[in-house]
């Protein structure tokens, strides 16, 4: 189902999309042509901005997004999220345009709990640049920047920055090889 609008509350959007179960929701803006299939749970106490043509495919497993007070989750245009997504945003997560997020991906910008009495809870921004492909079961940890056109292999744990135009993978993820991406080439998910 496609809906054409300039700015529309995500609550109203979800009310018209078949199979969506989300309560309560608030957002600063939602672009046109957003799609949700399956169950997507959103808990937003901060700022959640969704670009145009963003798809959440939340079946057969539901997806969950949590944005804490004073935190900002920004999703660019033409982004696809597959099922089992889990995003925990306590400070800032930015997902660039034309990005594909595979199934069972988890990203969190905080460690939530200290390891010991001397270690504090740390919140660090996550930046996923444009035209990135995140494979199945990837875990993206606080403070990571993933460069333009990068591909993160399935099952990887991203603990440090990944440069542009590379295939990276492993635990922890590291560059496997450079990849050839022509200028203006856009990764498609369909």
N, C-alpha and C positions, 0 to 999 in steps of 0.2 A: 504494500500500500504506500503510495506517495502522497505527501501533503505539501502544498506550496504556501509558504508564509515567510515573512521577513524576520520577525522576532515572536516567539511563541513560548509560553512557559512549558517546561518539560512535563509538568503535571497534566496539562491539557493535552499535550502530544500523546502521552501514555494512555490517557483515557480513551483515545480513538484507535490505538494500535492493538490488534488482536493478540491476546495471550500475555500482555504485559501486566506485571504485578509490581507496583512500586508505590510505596507510601512511607513517610511523607517526602516530598521533593520540592526543592527550590533551585533555581538556576538564574544566572544573569542573562544568558541568551542561548538559544538553540537555533542552529541554521536550518534551512529548508531541506526537504527530502531525507529526513532522519528515519531510520527503520530499526525496529526491535522485534525479534522473534524469540519466543521462549520467555524465561523468567529472569528479569534483571532487577536486582535490589540496589537502590541508591539511598545512601544516608548522607545528606549534604547540609552541613552547617557553615560552610565557607563559601567559596566562589567556584562555580562549575560552569565552564563555557564550552559549548559543543558547536563545531563548525558545520558546514553543509555536507550533505550526502554521507553521513556517519551511520554505520550499521553495527548493531549489537546482535549477534547470532548466539543466543543463550539457550540452546538446546542441543543435545539431550541433557546437558548439565547447566544449572543456573549460574549466573554471573553476579558479582557483588562489587560495588564501588562505595567507598567511604571517604568523605571529604570533611576534615575537622574544622573547627572554628579558626578563622583567619588563614586557612589554607586555600590554595588555588590549584584546581585541576583544569588544564586547558587542552582541548582536543581540536586539532586542525581539520581541514576539509578532506573528504574522500578517505576516511579512516575506517577500517574493518576490524572488529573485535570478534573473535571466535568464542566458543562456549567455555565455561569454567573460569572466566576471567576473575581476578581478585586484585583490586587496586586499593591500597591504603595510603591516603594522602593527608599528611599532617602539616606540611609546609608548602611544597610546590612540586607538581609533576606537569611537564609539558610534552605533549605527543604531537609531532609534526604531521603535516598533510601527506596524503598518499602513502600512509603507513598501514601495514598489515600485522595484526597481533594474532598469533596462532592460539590454539586451544590450550587451556590449563595454564595460562601465563599469570604470574604473580609479580606485582611491583609494589614496593613500599619505600617511602622516603624517610623512614625512621627505623631504629632497631627496637622500638617500643619498650624494652626493658633493659636495665643495665646488666652487664655480665657479672660484676661484683660491686662491692661497696665503693670502690674508687672510680668506677666507670659510670659515666652519666648516660642518660638517654640522648642520642644524637639525631637531629633532623637535618637532612641535606637534600638539596634539590635533585630531581631526576629530569634529564632532558633527552628526549628521543627525537632526533632530527627528522627531516622530510624523507620520504621514499625508503623507509626502513622496513625490513621484514624480520619479525621476532617469531622464531619457531616454537613448536609445541613444548609446553612444560618448562619454559624459561623463567628463571627467577632473577629479577632486576632489583639490586639493593641500593641503599641511599648513596647519594653523591655521584651517580654515574651519568655520563654524557655519551650517547651513541651517535656517531657522525652520520651525515647524509649518505643514503644509498647502502648502508651497512646491512648485512644479513647475520642474524644470531642463530646458530644451529640449535636444533631441538635439544632440550634437557640441559642447557647451559646455565651456569650461575654467573651473572655479570656483577663483578665486584669492583671494577675499575673502568675508566673511560675506554671506549672503542673508537678508533678513528674512522673517517669517511671511506667509502668504497672498499670495504674489506668483508670477508667472511670470517667470523669469529665463533669460537665454540669451546666447550670444555668446562671444567670446574676447577679453578675459576676460569672464566672465558678469556681466551687470548686469540690474537690474530692468527688465522690459519693460512690465508693468502689474500692477495689483492684481487678484486673483481673488476671487470670492465663494464662501466655504466656510461653510455653515451650521454652527452648534454641533453637536457630536457626530456630524457626517457623517464616514463612514469610506470612504476610497478602496479600491476592490476591484480585484483583478487578474484575476479569472476571469469 
